[in-house]
Amino acid sequence: MNRSAEILKSSRRDARFVAGMWATCCLYTVGYCGLFAYQPGSAPDLLFGIPSWVVWGILAPWMFATAVTCWYALGAMKDEDLGEDHAAPDEGADG
């Protein structure tokens, strides 16, 4: 397999991970908040002074997604060698 194919394969894996995380967190957040937010005729349950549906429907998945994304970026994601930079030697130098 040539280098371009390896880079493409790695990029697609990373993109699938990001899309999967986004879809999972989006479905959970929308579903949970849709079921438990603003129940008519009842006072919201508070947790740390915040409505519990906000804590479990928004803050918890946000913290989970942040932790999993950090784990993936620091541990599972691989840096691919892109080869040499073919820019001219004086390109980008302050004149």
SEGUMAR-967235 format. One record per residue (C-alpha): residue in three letters; x, y, z negated. Coordinates in steps of 0.2 Angstrom, whole numbers, padded with zeros to 4 digits, always signed. Layout:
<sites>
ALAXYZ ...
</sites>
This chain:
<sites>
MET+0000+0000+0000 ASN+0007+0017+0005 ARG+0009+0032-0007 SER-0006+0041+0000 ALA-0018+0026-0003 GLU-0011+0024-0021 ILE-0014+0043-0024 LEU-0032+0042-0017 LYS-0036+0026-0027 SER-0030+0035-0043 SER-0040+0050-0039 ARG-0056+0041-0035 ARG-0054+0031-0052 ASP-0052+0048-0061 ALA-0067+0055-0052 ARG-0078+0040-0056 PHE-0073+0042-0074 VAL-0077+0060-0075 ALA-0094+0058-0065 GLY-0099+0043-0077 MET-0095+0053-0093 TRP-0105+0068-0086 ALA-0120+0058-0081 THR-0120+0048-0098 CYS-0119+0063-0108 CYS-0132+0073-0098 LEU-0144+0058-0099 TYR-0142+0056-0117 THR-0143+0075-0121 VAL-0158+0078-0110 GLY-0167+0062-0116 TYR-0164+0065-0135 CYS-0168+0084-0134 GLY-0183+0080-0124 LEU-0190+0068-0137 PHE-0185+0076-0153 ALA-0184+0095-0150 TYR-0198+0107-0155 GLN-0211+0095-0162 PRO-0227+0106-0163 GLY-0234+0109-0180 SER-0219+0103-0190 ALA-0204+0112-0197 PRO-0187+0105-0190 ASP-0176+0095-0201 LEU-0160+0104-0205 LEU-0143+0097-0205 PHE-0129+0109-0210 GLY-0142+0123-0207 ILE-0144+0118-0189 PRO-0159+0108-0183 SER-0155+0090-0183 TRP-0160+0088-0165 VAL-0147+0101-0160 VAL-0133+0091-0170 TRP-0138+0074-0163 GLY-0143+0079-0146 ILE-0130+0093-0142 LEU-0116+0094-0154 ALA-0113+0075-0156 PRO-0112+0071-0138 TRP-0101+0086-0135 MET-0089+0080-0148 PHE-0089+0063-0141 ALA-0086+0068-0123 THR-0072+0079-0129 ALA-0064+0065-0139 VAL-0066+0052-0125 THR-0059+0065-0112 CYS-0044+0069-0122 TRP-0041+0050-0124 TYR-0042+0048-0105 ALA-0032+0063-0101 LEU-0018+0059-0113 GLY-0018+0040-0112 ALA-0026+0032-0098 MET-0024+0044-0083 LYS-0008+0041-0074 ASP+0003+0054-0066 GLU+0007+0050-0048 ASP+0022+0055-0038 LEU+0018+0067-0024 GLY+0035+0067-0016 GLU+0047+0082-0013 ASP+0041+0100-0012 HIS+0044+0105+0006 ALA+0042+0124+0003 ALA+0056+0135+0010 PRO+0069+0139-0003 ASP+0065+0158-0003 GLU+0046+0155-0003 GLY+0038+0161-0019 ALA+0054+0171-0025 ASP+0051+0189-0031 GLY+0060+0200-0018 
</sites>
